[in-house]
């Protein structure tokens, strides 16, 4: 989805490259060309399922103590988070 690639590119630029892009479907080669960064592939959606991610794109960030993960799912067209889908996951 071109909107998701645009969203990912904006996130990468804002984070000064400290981002890992993980696809769960789509064309890795196309994503690499659009984002110019290493692309990982979540074979079978295992990572997304484990983290309970239901909407894409999503951003997963650690808390300050690296004990929990904050997951935000976004509407790529609006660049706004789905407020009801913000949650924390223990990193145990």
KEVONU-809446 format. One record per residue (C-alpha): residue number from 1; chain; x, y, z. Coordinates in nm, 2 decimals. Layout:
<recs>
REC   resi   chain     east    north       up
REC    NUM       A        X        Y        Z
...
</recs>
This chain:
<recs>
REC   resi   chain     east    north       up
REC      1       A     0.00     0.00     0.00
REC      2       A     0.16     0.33    -0.10
REC      3       A     0.01     0.51     0.20
REC      4       A     0.18     0.27     0.43
REC      5       A     0.52     0.32     0.26
REC      6       A     0.48     0.69     0.28
REC      7       A     0.39     0.66     0.65
REC      8       A     0.70     0.43     0.71
REC      9       A     0.93     0.67     0.53
REC     10       A     0.81     0.96     0.75
REC     11       A     0.87     0.75     1.06
REC     12       A     1.22     0.65     0.94
REC     13       A     1.31     1.01     0.87
REC     14       A     1.18     1.13     1.21
REC     15       A     1.36     0.86     1.40
REC     16       A     1.70     0.92     1.23
REC     17       A     1.71     0.57     1.10
REC     18       A     1.66     0.39     1.43
REC     19       A     1.37     0.19     1.29
REC     20       A     1.33    -0.17     1.19
REC     21       A     1.07    -0.21     0.91
REC     22       A     0.89    -0.55     0.92
REC     23       A     0.65    -0.64     0.65
REC     24       A     0.38    -0.91     0.70
REC     25       A     0.28    -0.91     0.33
REC     26       A     0.37    -0.73     0.01
REC     27       A     0.67    -0.69    -0.21
REC     28       A     1.00    -0.67    -0.01
REC     29       A     1.19    -0.54    -0.32
REC     30       A     0.94    -0.26    -0.38
REC     31       A     0.94    -0.16    -0.01
REC     32       A     1.32    -0.16     0.00
REC     33       A     1.33     0.07    -0.31
REC     34       A     1.08     0.30    -0.16
REC     35       A     1.23     0.32     0.19
REC     36       A     1.60     0.26     0.12
REC     37       A     1.64     0.06     0.44
REC     38       A     1.67    -0.30     0.54
REC     39       A     1.34    -0.48     0.54
REC     40       A     1.25    -0.78     0.76
REC     41       A     0.96    -1.01     0.68
REC     42       A     0.72    -1.15     0.94
REC     43       A     0.67    -1.49     0.78
REC     44       A     0.31    -1.60     0.85
REC     45       A     0.25    -1.29     1.07
REC     46       A     0.40    -1.46     1.38
REC     47       A     0.53    -1.13     1.53
REC     48       A     0.21    -0.94     1.46
REC     49       A     0.00    -1.22     1.61
REC     50       A     0.22    -1.24     1.92
REC     51       A     0.19    -0.87     1.98
REC     52       A    -0.18    -0.86     1.90
REC     53       A    -0.14    -0.62     1.61
REC     54       A    -0.47    -0.60     1.42
REC     55       A    -0.43    -0.29     1.20
REC     56       A    -0.13    -0.18     0.98
REC     57       A     0.08     0.02     0.99
REC     58       A     0.18    -0.02     1.35
REC     59       A     0.46     0.12     1.56
REC     60       A     0.61    -0.07     1.85
REC     61       A     0.84     0.11     2.09
REC     62       A     1.00     0.02     2.42
REC     63       A     0.92     0.21     2.74
REC     64       A     1.21     0.39     2.92
REC     65       A     1.29     0.09     3.13
REC     66       A     1.27    -0.16     2.84
REC     67       A     1.02    -0.37     3.03
REC     68       A     0.71    -0.30     2.82
REC     69       A     0.63    -0.24     2.46
REC     70       A     0.40     0.03     2.35
REC     71       A     0.20    -0.06     2.04
REC     72       A     0.02     0.20     1.83
REC     73       A    -0.18     0.10     1.52
REC     74       A    -0.23     0.38     1.27
REC     75       A    -0.46     0.48     0.99
REC     76       A    -0.20     0.54     0.72
REC     77       A    -0.42     0.77     0.53
REC     78       A    -0.47     1.01     0.82
REC     79       A    -0.14     0.95     1.01
REC     80       A    -0.34     0.93     1.33
REC     81       A    -0.34     0.64     1.58
REC     82       A    -0.64     0.43     1.65
REC     83       A    -0.68     0.56     2.00
REC     84       A    -0.86     0.24     2.12
REC     85       A    -0.58     0.02     2.00
REC     86       A    -0.29     0.17     2.21
REC     87       A    -0.18    -0.08     2.46
REC     88       A     0.13    -0.20     2.64
REC     89       A     0.28    -0.55     2.63
REC     90       A     0.51    -0.69     2.89
REC     91       A     0.86    -0.77     2.75
REC     92       A     0.92    -1.08     2.97
</recs>
